[in-house]
Amino acid sequence: GRPCEAVDGIGFKQDFEDESTGSGVLPDCWDAIQYISSSTYPYVYNSSYYKITGSNYLYFYGGTTSSEQIAILPPFTNTADLYVTFNYNYYSVNASYGALQVGYITNPKNAATFTSLQTLAMTSDVTKAEVAMTSAPAGSYVAIRFGGGSSSGTVSVDDIDITAIPSCTKPTDAVGVATAYNQASISWTSDASEWKLQYSADNGENWTD
């Protein structure tokens, strides 16, 4: 990557398909705090092995306390107005692997200035991350961190799409616990004061308010 002037982030998209690939390589205007081993992570990778869509994606490997890495998106003038979505997956799942977190960083050269807004579920299924950057301070950068584990893991990130924050955002950390054969207790995390709840059968059809 290379330094660039800050621009409006709404409408930003990155699927990595037209980008150069290889150890240490990032798209123009990106930055990173990278982990250097046999390769320099994260980087744009071309492979059918860990891919999500297409052939190219952002490849993280390591993610331990000593191999933390942070991908830093281009500078935006309106970070706090942005709703960041992307697809990701872990190659495999193990409780010792690092956490994939989305947040902001105020100094792209100092990992200690990263603040996590959401820790993503550790899953080998392709999953969509959705994060509202509402609390990001002016001048901060959207960032994706992989770290904190005790053994090395592999994560792929692809299909980044940034829009304006919707008027009704989805809650996070939803947990459902069956309390009886026909009852359940559901909890979630959200900054909202009211919510719209829908439910359906396991097939996801015929949602009911």
C-alpha positions in Angstrom: 0.0 0.0 0.0 0.9 3.7 -0.1 -0.3 6.8 1.7 -3.3 8.5 0.2 -5.6 11.5 0.9 -8.6 10.8 3.0 -11.9 10.3 1.0 -15.5 9.7 1.8 -15.7 6.0 2.8 -19.4 5.5 1.8 -19.4 3.3 -1.3 -15.9 1.8 -0.8 -15.6 -1.8 -2.0 -12.7 -4.2 -2.2 -12.8 -7.8 -3.4 -9.1 -7.9 -4.1 -9.5 -9.5 -7.5 -7.6 -6.8 -9.4 -4.9 -6.4 -6.8 -1.3 -7.6 -6.9 -0.6 -10.6 -4.7 2.2 -12.0 -2.6 3.9 -11.8 0.8 3.5 -8.3 2.3 1.5 -7.0 -0.6 -1.5 -4.8 0.2 -3.8 -2.7 -2.0 -2.9 0.9 -2.7 -3.7 3.3 0.2 -3.9 0.5 2.7 -1.5 0.2 5.7 -0.8 -2.6 8.1 1.0 -3.6 11.3 2.4 -6.9 9.9 3.8 -10.1 11.3 7.0 -11.1 9.6 7.9 -14.8 9.4 8.5 -16.9 6.3 6.0 -14.5 4.8 4.7 -11.0 5.8 1.1 -11.1 7.0 -1.5 -10.0 6.3 -1.3 -9.8 2.5 -3.3 -10.3 -0.6 -3.2 -13.9 -1.5 -4.2 -15.8 -4.7 -5.2 -19.4 -4.0 -8.1 -21.7 -4.3 -7.2 -23.2 -0.9 -8.7 -20.6 1.5 -10.7 -18.5 -0.9 -14.2 -17.1 -0.2 -15.2 -15.7 -3.6 -13.0 -15.3 -6.7 -9.4 -16.1 -6.4 -7.9 -13.3 -4.3 -8.5 -12.4 -0.7 -6.8 -10.9 2.4 -4.8 -13.6 4.1 -4.0 -13.6 7.8 -1.8 -16.3 9.4 -0.5 -16.3 13.0 -2.7 -14.3 15.4 -0.9 -15.2 18.6 0.2 -12.7 21.2 3.6 -12.6 19.4 2.2 -12.6 15.8 -0.5 -10.0 16.1 -1.3 -8.3 12.8 -3.6 -5.4 11.9 -4.9 -4.6 8.4 -5.7 -0.9 8.1 -8.1 0.3 5.4 -7.5 3.6 3.5 -8.1 6.9 5.3 -11.7 8.1 5.3 -13.0 11.5 6.1 -16.1 10.1 7.9 -15.1 6.9 9.7 -17.8 7.3 12.4 -20.5 7.3 9.7 -19.5 4.0 8.1 -21.1 0.6 8.2 -18.4 -2.0 7.4 -19.3 -5.4 6.1 -17.2 -8.3 4.7 -17.0 -12.0 4.5 -14.6 -14.1 6.5 -13.8 -17.5 7.7 -11.2 -19.4 9.8 -9.5 -22.3 7.9 -10.2 -24.4 11.1 -11.5 -23.7 14.5 -9.5 -24.1 17.8 -10.0 -22.3 21.1 -6.3 -21.5 21.1 -6.5 -19.4 17.9 -6.5 -15.6 17.9 -9.6 -13.4 17.8 -10.6 -11.6 14.6 -11.7 -8.1 15.6 -13.0 -5.1 13.7 -12.5 -1.6 15.1 -10.4 1.5 14.6 -6.8 2.6 15.0 -5.7 6.1 15.6 -2.0 5.6 14.8 -1.3 3.2 12.0 2.3 2.6 13.3 1.2 1.8 16.9 -0.8 -1.4 17.6 -1.7 -0.1 21.1 -3.9 2.5 19.5 -6.3 -0.1 18.1 -9.8 -0.3 19.7 -12.0 -3.3 19.0 -15.7 -2.6 18.3 -16.6 -6.2 17.6 -15.0 -9.6 18.1 -16.2 -11.9 15.3 -17.4 -15.5 15.8 -14.7 -18.1 15.3 -16.1 -20.2 12.5 -14.9 -22.1 9.5 -18.2 -21.3 7.7 -18.1 -18.2 5.4 -19.7 -15.6 7.6 -20.7 -11.9 7.1 -19.3 -9.4 9.5 -21.3 -6.2 10.0 -19.9 -3.4 12.2 -21.1 0.2 12.7 -18.2 2.5 13.3 -20.2 5.0 15.3 -17.8 5.5 18.1 -14.7 5.9 15.9 -13.0 9.3 16.6 -12.2 11.8 13.8 -9.0 10.9 12.0 -9.1 7.2 12.9 -8.9 4.3 10.4 -11.1 1.3 10.0 -8.9 -1.7 11.0 -9.1 -5.5 11.2 -7.0 -7.2 13.9 -6.0 -10.8 14.3 -4.3 -11.6 17.6 -4.3 -12.7 21.2 -4.1 -16.5 20.6 -1.7 -19.1 21.9 -1.3 -21.0 18.6 -1.3 -19.9 15.0 -4.5 -19.9 12.9 -5.5 -18.9 9.4 -8.2 -16.4 8.5 -9.5 -15.2 5.1 -11.2 -11.8 4.6 -13.0 -10.8 1.3 -15.7 -8.7 -0.3 -15.4 -5.6 1.9 -18.4 -3.3 1.3 -18.8 0.0 3.2 -22.1 1.9 3.3 -23.8 4.5 5.5 -24.9 3.2 8.9 -28.5 2.0 8.5 -31.3 3.5 10.7 -31.8 0.0 12.2 -28.6 -1.9 12.8 -28.5 -5.5 13.8 -27.5 -6.5 17.4 -24.5 -8.6 18.1 -23.7 -11.5 20.4 -27.2 -13.0 20.1 -27.6 -16.1 22.4 -30.7 -18.3 22.6 -31.2 -20.7 25.5 -34.2 -23.2 25.5 -36.0 -22.9 28.8 -38.8 -25.4 27.9 -39.8 -27.5 25.0 -41.8 -24.5 23.6 -39.9 -21.6 25.2 -36.6 -19.9 24.9 -34.6 -17.0 26.5 -32.8 -14.7 24.1 -30.2 -12.1 24.8 -28.1 -9.8 22.6 -25.8 -6.7 22.7 -27.0 -3.4 21.1 -26.8 0.3 21.7 -30.4 0.7 20.6 -33.3 1.4 23.0 -35.9 -0.7 21.1 -35.7 -3.6 18.7 -37.8 -5.4 16.1 -37.8 -9.2 16.8 -38.7 -11.7 14.1 -38.6 -15.5 14.3 -39.1 -18.5 12.0 -38.6 -22.2 11.7 -35.1 -23.6 11.2 -35.4 -23.2 7.4 -35.5 -19.4 7.7 -38.7 -19.1 5.8 -42.0 -17.3 6.7 -40.6 -14.9 9.3 -43.1 -13.7 11.9 -42.9 -10.3 13.8 
